[in-house]
Amino acid sequence: MVPAEPPELARVRLHESWKSRLSDALTSPHMQALRAYLLQQREMGVRVFPPAGQMFAALDATPFEQVKVVILGQDPYHGPGQAHGLSFSVPPGVAVPPSLQNIFAEIERDLGFPKPRHGHLQAWAEQGVLLLNAVLTVEAGRAGSHQGKGWEPFTDAVIRVLAEQREGVVFMLWGSYAQAKGRMIDRTRHCVLRAPHPSPLSAYRGFIGCGHFSAANRYLQGRGQTAVDWRLPA
């Protein structure tokens, strides 16, 4: 008889390929403390982004076996209506934030694709680009407010399981916060691309000109995989 799934795990909305590999992390004391903290915040009327049902959207949109590229962000956008669980992405109809504008500027420079009119990156996720933040929630108007609350061990587990159980994944690590997570990635098994963060404060100190999007595709094609189409549908 198959043992019953823990109730707290059964309620988590993410693809089964991840849930089966992250069950220990999802039921860890860190996550239980984080769950209690988030519940308390919501009961106090604190606005938390993204909505509860979208916290694990990145892991739901891109199954484990399909991950080709990981783009690691820091924490979700903290403005109303922006965060929906995919790093750097915003829902349709929401203005493109400055960091994402710089990502599009580098794609245009690197690959010649014109900047899209929206910032909804679901099409990338469906091609195997895991759009993961290091911290998966944030308080409205307070960037970085949920750092140190328990998300980091969980997202470490995501990076670790990819690094250990897969080969040939491209990790795009932008900024010191993302690069710190690179310590667990074996560079003989994976491609690790490092650059400054695409925020307006640092994009022109090396992000613009990094060539990561063409480099990722060259690496994937060199391993016989399909390149990512970095264009977005209208």
C-alpha positions as CSV (number, residue, x, y, z in Angstrom):
1,M,0.0,0.0,0.0
2,V,1.4,3.4,-1.0
3,P,1.8,5.7,2.1
4,A,-0.5,8.7,2.1
5,E,1.1,12.0,1.1
6,P,1.6,14.5,4.0
7,P,-1.4,16.9,4.0
8,E,0.9,20.0,3.8
9,L,2.6,18.5,0.7
10,A,-0.7,17.5,-1.0
11,R,-1.8,21.2,-0.9
12,V,1.3,22.5,-2.7
13,R,0.7,23.3,-6.3
14,L,3.8,22.4,-8.3
15,H,4.6,19.8,-10.9
16,E,4.8,16.2,-9.6
17,S,8.3,15.8,-11.0
18,W,9.4,18.5,-8.5
19,K,7.2,17.5,-5.6
20,S,8.6,14.0,-5.6
21,R,12.2,15.2,-5.5
22,L,11.6,18.0,-2.9
23,S,9.4,16.3,-0.4
24,D,12.0,16.5,2.3
25,A,12.6,20.2,1.7
26,L,8.8,20.9,1.5
27,T,8.2,19.3,4.9
28,S,11.3,20.5,6.6
29,P,11.3,22.6,9.8
30,H,12.4,25.6,7.8
31,M,9.3,25.3,5.6
32,Q,7.0,24.7,8.5
33,A,8.3,27.9,10.2
34,L,7.9,29.8,6.9
35,R,4.4,28.5,6.4
36,A,3.5,29.7,9.9
37,Y,5.1,33.1,9.3
38,L,3.2,33.6,6.0
39,L,-0.1,32.6,7.6
40,Q,0.5,35.1,10.4
41,Q,1.3,37.8,7.9
42,R,-1.9,37.2,6.0
43,E,-4.0,37.1,9.2
44,M,-2.5,40.5,10.2
45,G,-3.6,41.9,6.8
46,V,-0.1,42.2,5.4
47,R,-0.2,42.0,1.6
48,V,2.2,39.3,0.4
49,F,3.1,38.8,-3.3
50,P,2.7,36.7,-5.3
51,P,-0.8,35.3,-4.4
52,A,-0.5,32.1,-2.4
53,G,-1.5,29.9,-5.4
54,Q,1.4,31.2,-7.5
55,M,4.3,30.9,-5.0
56,F,5.6,27.8,-6.8
57,A,4.5,28.7,-10.3
58,A,8.1,28.4,-11.7
59,L,8.2,24.8,-10.5
60,D,4.8,24.1,-11.8
61,A,5.4,25.6,-15.3
62,T,8.7,23.8,-16.0
63,P,9.0,20.1,-15.0
64,F,12.2,18.8,-13.7
65,E,13.1,16.7,-16.7
66,Q,12.5,19.6,-19.1
67,V,14.8,22.2,-17.5
68,K,17.4,23.5,-19.9
69,V,18.2,26.9,-18.4
70,V,17.9,28.3,-15.0
71,I,17.5,32.1,-14.6
72,L,17.8,32.9,-10.9
73,G,16.3,36.0,-9.5
74,Q,16.5,37.4,-6.0
75,D,12.9,37.9,-4.8
76,P,9.5,38.7,-6.4
77,Y,8.5,42.2,-7.6
78,H,6.9,44.0,-4.6
79,G,4.4,46.2,-6.6
80,P,0.7,45.4,-6.9
81,G,-0.1,43.0,-9.7
82,Q,3.5,42.4,-10.8
83,A,4.6,39.1,-9.2
84,H,3.1,35.9,-10.4
85,G,5.7,33.3,-9.5
86,L,8.1,33.5,-12.4
87,S,11.3,35.4,-11.8
88,F,11.6,38.7,-13.7
89,S,8.2,38.1,-15.4
90,V,5.0,40.1,-15.0
91,P,1.4,39.2,-16.1
92,P,0.0,40.4,-19.4
93,G,-1.0,44.0,-19.3
94,V,1.5,45.0,-16.6
95,A,4.2,47.5,-17.5
96,V,7.7,45.9,-18.1
97,P,9.9,46.6,-15.0
98,P,13.3,48.2,-15.4
99,S,15.3,45.0,-14.8
100,L,13.3,43.1,-17.5
101,Q,13.7,46.0,-19.9
102,N,17.4,45.6,-19.5
103,I,17.1,41.8,-20.1
104,F,15.2,42.6,-23.3
105,A,17.8,45.2,-24.3
106,E,20.6,42.5,-23.9
107,I,18.6,40.0,-26.0
108,E,18.2,42.7,-28.7
109,R,21.9,43.4,-28.6
110,D,22.9,39.8,-28.4
111,L,20.5,38.2,-30.8
112,G,18.9,41.0,-32.8
113,F,15.4,40.3,-31.6
114,P,13.3,43.5,-31.1
115,K,12.0,44.2,-27.6
116,P,8.6,42.7,-27.0
117,R,5.7,44.8,-25.9
118,H,5.0,42.8,-22.8
119,G,6.9,41.1,-20.0
120,H,5.1,37.8,-19.6
121,L,7.8,35.1,-19.8
122,Q,5.6,32.0,-19.7
123,A,6.8,31.1,-23.2
124,W,10.3,30.8,-21.9
125,A,9.1,28.6,-19.0
126,E,7.3,26.3,-21.4
127,Q,10.6,25.8,-23.4
128,G,12.5,24.6,-20.3
129,V,13.7,27.9,-18.8
130,L,13.2,27.7,-15.0
131,L,12.4,31.2,-13.8
132,L,13.3,30.8,-10.2
133,N,13.6,33.4,-7.4
134,A,15.9,32.6,-4.4
135,V,13.1,33.9,-2.2
136,L,9.5,33.1,-3.4
137,T,7.5,35.8,-1.5
138,V,7.7,39.4,-0.5
139,E,5.7,42.0,1.4
140,A,4.1,44.7,-0.6
141,G,6.4,47.6,-1.1
142,R,9.3,46.1,0.9
143,A,11.9,44.5,-1.4
144,G,13.8,41.8,0.3
145,S,11.4,41.6,3.3
146,H,11.2,37.8,3.3
147,Q,14.9,37.1,3.0
148,G,16.0,34.9,5.8
149,K,12.5,33.6,6.6
150,G,13.1,30.1,5.3
151,W,12.9,30.2,1.5
152,E,16.7,30.0,0.9
153,P,17.1,26.4,2.1
154,F,14.3,25.4,-0.1
155,T,15.6,27.1,-3.2
156,D,19.1,25.7,-2.4
157,A,17.4,22.3,-2.5
158,V,16.0,23.1,-6.0
159,I,19.4,24.1,-7.3
160,R,21.1,21.1,-5.6
161,V,18.7,18.5,-7.1
162,L,19.2,19.9,-10.6
163,A,22.9,20.1,-10.2
164,E,23.2,16.5,-8.9
165,Q,20.5,14.7,-10.9
166,R,20.8,16.4,-14.3
167,E,23.6,17.2,-16.7
168,G,24.0,20.0,-19.2
169,V,21.9,22.6,-17.6
170,V,22.7,26.3,-18.2
171,F,22.6,28.4,-15.0
172,M,22.4,32.2,-15.5
173,L,23.5,33.8,-12.3
174,W,23.1,37.5,-12.3
175,G,24.4,39.5,-9.3
176,S,26.1,38.4,-6.1
177,Y,23.0,37.1,-4.5
178,A,22.4,34.6,-7.3
179,Q,26.0,33.8,-7.7
180,A,26.3,32.7,-4.1
181,K,24.0,29.8,-4.9
182,G,26.4,28.7,-7.6
183,R,28.7,27.1,-5.0
184,M,26.8,23.8,-5.3
185,I,27.0,23.6,-9.1
186,D,29.6,21.3,-10.7
187,R,30.9,23.3,-13.6
188,T,32.2,20.2,-15.3
189,R,28.6,18.9,-15.6
190,H,26.8,22.2,-16.3
191,C,27.3,25.6,-17.9
192,V,27.5,28.5,-15.4
193,L,27.2,32.0,-16.8
194,R,27.8,34.9,-14.4
195,A,27.1,38.6,-14.9
196,P,26.0,41.6,-12.8
197,H,22.3,41.9,-12.1
198,P,20.2,43.5,-14.8
199,S,18.8,46.2,-12.5
200,P,19.4,49.8,-13.6
201,L,22.0,50.1,-10.8
202,S,24.3,47.5,-12.3
203,A,23.2,46.5,-15.8
204,Y,25.7,48.7,-17.5
205,R,28.6,47.4,-15.4
206,G,28.6,44.2,-17.4
207,F,25.1,42.7,-17.8
208,I,24.6,44.6,-21.1
209,G,27.2,42.9,-23.3
210,C,27.3,39.6,-21.4
211,G,26.0,37.5,-24.3
212,H,24.4,35.0,-22.1
213,F,21.4,34.2,-24.4
214,S,23.5,33.3,-27.4
215,A,26.0,31.5,-25.2
216,A,23.2,29.4,-23.6
217,N,22.0,28.4,-27.1
218,R,25.5,27.5,-28.3
219,Y,26.0,25.3,-25.3
220,L,22.6,23.5,-25.7
221,Q,23.1,23.0,-29.4
222,G,26.6,21.7,-28.8
223,R,25.0,19.0,-26.6
224,G,22.4,18.1,-29.3
225,Q,19.5,20.0,-27.6
226,T,17.1,22.4,-29.1
227,A,18.0,26.1,-28.6
228,V,15.7,28.4,-26.6
229,D,13.7,30.8,-28.7
230,W,14.1,34.0,-26.7
231,R,11.5,35.9,-28.6
232,L,8.1,36.3,-27.0
233,P,4.7,35.9,-28.8
234,A,2.8,39.1,-29.3
